[in-house]
Amino acid sequence: LGSLKGKMTRQSPKAVGTTRSAIPVEIMSRYKDVTLAIDVMKVNTIPFLVSISRHIKFGTADMLQCQKATALLAGIKQIQAIYTGHGFTVTTVLMDGQFEPLRGELALLGMTLNTVSRGEHVPEAERYIRTIKERTRSIYNMLPFTRLPARVVIEMVYASVFWLNTFPATGGVSTTLSPQHLLTGFQLDYNKHCHLEFG
């Protein structure tokens, strides 16, 4: 029995396929230039770089190792790559004063930095952060654990953003297409993605 269990090779599973459809031309032509609202969110002292695009309402959250200018710039470049990789152009970024030292670097990337007044925050980013935290707390309250490792907290935030992008956004450019579909063209399959809940 030990020999059978220890020496037999695993059968190759079927590859998970993905479906990708074209982004509607009228949406692509009208909303090709993207304005992003970006801010830093902390969950259990773990910092995340959070962004939400105006009109498309596609959101991202990336965990930051630190909040130095180099780390923030690297995170912004990753967000920009998502949009440019799918034919969109990030032209304007709305941020608070924490990002002011990045103005020159952002200009080299083709983005105009628009900062709010001292002591204020970008309303769109703040509202999106509030929504992410609400969803993350909802997931946490349904888990049978009282303490969570940092990695699980990070994945909870990622899961919250994933599902926010999966359904059509209120006030978005489409009432039938999700932000994820609009930006990437990918569609979810209930039989592949909805069999297990978080945790």
Backbone hydrogen bonds, N-H to C=O, Kabsch-Sander energy under -0.5 kcal/mol:
donor,donor_aa,acceptor,acceptor_aa,energy
5,K,1,L,-2.6
6,G,2,G,-2.2
7,K,3,S,-2.1
8,M,4,L,-1.5
17,G,15,A,-0.6
19,T,187,Q,-0.6
21,S,185,G,-3.0
28,M,24,P,-2.3
29,S,25,V,-2.7
30,R,26,E,-1.6
31,Y,27,I,-2.6
34,V,32,K,-0.6
34,V,89,T,-3.4
36,L,92,T,-2.7
37,A,52,I,-2.5
38,I,36,L,-0.5
38,I,94,L,-2.6
39,D,50,V,-2.3
41,M,48,F,-2.8
43,V,46,I,-2.2
46,I,43,V,-1.9
48,F,41,M,-3.0
49,L,62,D,-3.2
50,V,39,D,-2.9
50,V,48,F,-0.7
51,S,60,T,-2.0
52,I,37,A,-1.9
53,S,58,F,-1.5
54,R,35,T,-3.0
56,I,54,R,-2.2
57,K,53,S,-1.6
59,G,57,K,-0.5
60,T,51,S,-2.3
62,D,49,L,-1.9
64,L,47,P,-2.7
72,L,68,K,-2.3
73,L,69,A,-2.5
74,A,70,T,-2.0
75,G,71,A,-2.0
76,I,72,L,-2.2
77,K,73,L,-2.3
78,Q,74,A,-1.7
79,I,75,G,-1.9
80,Q,76,I,-2.7
81,A,77,K,-2.2
82,I,78,Q,-1.4
83,Y,79,I,-1.4
84,T,80,Q,-2.8
85,G,81,A,-2.0
86,H,83,Y,-1.3
87,G,84,T,-1.4
88,F,83,Y,-2.5
89,T,32,K,-2.9
91,T,34,V,-2.2
91,T,89,T,-0.8
92,T,34,V,-1.4
93,V,112,T,-2.6
94,L,36,L,-3.5
95,M,93,V,-0.6
95,M,114,N,-2.0
99,F,96,D,-1.9
100,E,97,G,-1.6
102,L,99,F,-2.1
103,R,100,E,-1.9
106,L,102,L,-2.8
107,A,103,R,-2.0
108,L,104,G,-1.7
109,L,105,E,-1.0
110,G,107,A,-1.3
111,M,106,L,-2.8
112,T,91,T,-2.8
113,L,111,M,-0.5
114,N,93,V,-2.7
115,T,113,L,-0.5
116,V,95,M,-1.4
120,E,117,S,-2.0
126,E,122,V,-2.6
127,R,123,P,-2.5
128,Y,124,E,-1.9
129,I,125,A,-2.5
130,R,126,E,-2.2
131,T,127,R,-2.0
132,I,128,Y,-2.6
133,K,129,I,-2.6
134,E,130,R,-2.2
135,R,131,T,-2.5
136,T,132,I,-2.7
137,R,133,K,-2.5
138,S,134,E,-1.9
139,I,135,R,-2.1
140,Y,136,T,-2.4
141,N,137,R,-2.4
142,M,138,S,-0.6
142,M,139,I,-1.1
143,L,140,Y,-1.4
152,V,149,P,-0.6
153,V,149,P,-1.7
154,I,150,A,-2.5
155,E,151,R,-2.2
156,M,152,V,-2.0
157,V,153,V,-1.9
158,Y,154,I,-2.2
159,A,155,E,-2.5
160,S,156,M,-2.2
161,V,157,V,-2.2
162,F,158,Y,-2.5
163,W,159,A,-2.2
164,L,160,S,-1.9
165,N,161,V,-2.0
166,T,162,F,-0.5
167,F,163,W,-0.7
172,G,169,A,-1.9
173,V,55,H,-1.0
180,Q,165,N,-2.4
182,L,178,S,-2.6
183,L,179,P,-2.3
184,T,180,Q,-2.6
185,G,180,Q,-0.7
185,G,181,H,-1.2
186,F,180,Q,-0.6
187,Q,19,T,-1.7
190,Y,188,L,-0.5
192,K,189,D,-1.3
193,H,189,D,-2.7
194,C,190,Y,-1.9
